[in-house]
Amino acid sequence: MASNSTFEAKVLMSKGKRAAAAYIHADCSQRANPKHLSEVLDILLNPAKAIDEWETIDWCKWLMAGGRTPDEFANTVRTYDNATTCGLVWTPNFVAYRCRTCGISPCMSLCTECFKKGNHQRHDFNMFLSQAGGACDCGDTSVMKETG
């Protein structure tokens, strides 16, 4: 028979992801050792479940968002990101760009989004299909000019 705490966690989860996440967020704000978070995580992160189960991943996103939508939470987190580099990592067969005008290294690469955000009009650039994968160097002054 399931323990009382497991039953309580299942009842809480039956309220829906947003409501459960908001309740757990409030519980975490008020207690040093929040009981409900541990109980819900015990259900979600059960070793017998597949690690890539979509529903579990979605629940974890909602819990991190603490009652907001995962997209609202991601937007809030982005406001604190003052990184100047993109850092997108790609796999083989990814379309990327190389701007010889902006680059100080022949291996400098940019993802499509960063290339389009930059002004590369009248620059010496090429678009290529990555053979082995790579990473976006946008903002990395060790391989491209600061003005790039």
Summary of the structure (lengths in Angstrom):
residues: 148
radius of gyration: 22.4
end to end distance: 63.4
largest distance: 71.3
contacts: 376
relative contact order: 0.12
helix: 43%
strand: 12%
